[in-house]
Amino acid sequence: MFDGIKVWWHVRKLQNGSDEERRKAAMKLGELKDARAVEPLIEALKDETAGVRASAAWALGDIVNLGKIIRKGEFPARGTVVGAVMDELSSKEFDDAKAVESLIGMLGDGDRFVREHATMALGKIGDVKALEPLIKALEDADVRGFAAWALGAMRDERAVGPLISMLGNKDEVVRGFAAGALEKIGEPAVKHLVEAARDPDKKPLRGAISRILKRMDENEQTKRHDFGCRETEILKPPEIPREFQRLMADGTQKVKLKA
């Protein structure tokens, strides 16, 4: 009952509050992870203020991702506090398709913060419909690092080729996200990495590929592969800017409020 009242209150603020109140309401609805918030949050993706749209995208990612976890039965055992809450949520409907389509549409938003949050939300949800749009988002200089992270979270082999291409990006952060994504994809990426390392046209990428394969081997994700080329450079894993870390780790991160 109390959750219902909270949802109603925050939805009301989301629809009628000030810019900051609407932004905070979107984040609160994401924290509540209640299916009743999905439709209002989808509607909030049309808000005139970028901060509200970004927060709504992030919240949708959290709610729909939870819905997927519940459907798979991957929640804690009954008898625990978390298990009891998720068991209660298991009877609720989550409108995945509409939320995913709406978030895909936000990849073309005019504000980079909105595109960033939509990209990460789609990565958390992991719906295959978002695969091609996220691959295309690698062309967006403002969000390509986030798109690489999202593709890694999806662990789809079809993203391997585009991610390998990102290893040659001039931005060290983008290269780091691409490398991390390839490691996450794991074994399905190995044959593509080996082929790329043997490709004369991709010679500048050999050092990065060698480093990725070695890390995958060290993590026991795959067997060691000798692909006939020596490592030409040793690069330290890039230091991810603190603002990127906060955006991915903290759903309550504030974003600029832009009209």
Residue, then its C-alpha position, 0 to 999 in steps of 0.5 A: m500500500f505504501d509503495g503505491i502511495k509513493v509511486w502516486w506521489h512521485v508520478r504527480k511530481l514528475q508530471n507537475g513539479s518544477d524542473e528539479e522536482r521532476r528530475k528527482a521524481a524520475m530518479k525516485l521512481g527508478e529506485l522504487k522499481d515499480a511497474r506502475a511507473v513505466e508509463p509515466l517515465i516513458e511519457a517523461l522522455k518527452d519532457e522539455t528539460a534534458g535533465v528530466r529526460a535523462s533521469a527518466a531514461w536511467a530509471l526505465g533502465d533500472i525498472v525494466n532490467l529488474g523485470k527481466i531478472i524477475r522473469k528469469g527467476e534470478f532473485p534471492a531466495r524467499g525468506t530474505v528481505v530482498g527476496a520478499v520484495m522481489d517476490e512481491l514484484s514478480s506478479k507485476e507486468f513490465d512493458d519491456a517493448k514500449a520502454v525499449e523502443s522509447l529509449i532507442g528513440m532517445l539515442g537521437d536526442g539533441d542533448r548528449f546527457v540524455r543520449e548517454h543515459a539512454t545508451m546505458a539504460l539500453g545496455k542494462i536492459g540488454d534487449v536484442k532490438a537495441l543491438e543495431p541502434l547501439i552499434k550505430a551509436l558508436e558513430d556518435a562522438d559524445v556517447r560512443g564510450f557508453a555505447a561500447w560499454a552497453l554492447g559489452a553488457m549485452r554480450d552479443e557476438r555481432a558487436v565484436g567487429p564494430l568494437i574491434s574498430m573502436l580499439g583504434n579510436k583516438d580517445e583513450v577512454v573509448r578504447g578502454f571501454a571497447a577493450g572492456a566490452l570485448e573482454k566481457i563478450g569473452e569466448p565468442a570474441v576470440k576468433h574475431l580478435v585473432e582474425a583482426a590481429r592477422d589482418p595486415d590492415k589492422k596492424p596498428l591494433r595488434g598490441a591492443i588485441s594482444r593485451i585483451l587476449k592476455r587479460m582474457d586468458e588471465n581471467e580464465q575466460t578462454k585458452r591462450h591463443d598464439f596468433g603469430c604476432r608479437e605485442t608491439e605496445i604495452l598500454k595501461p588500462p585507461e583511467i576512466p574519468r570520475e564523471f563517467q564512473r559516477l554516471m555508470a555506478d550511481g543512478t542518483q547522479k545529477v545531470k545538467l538541467k537544460a531546456 
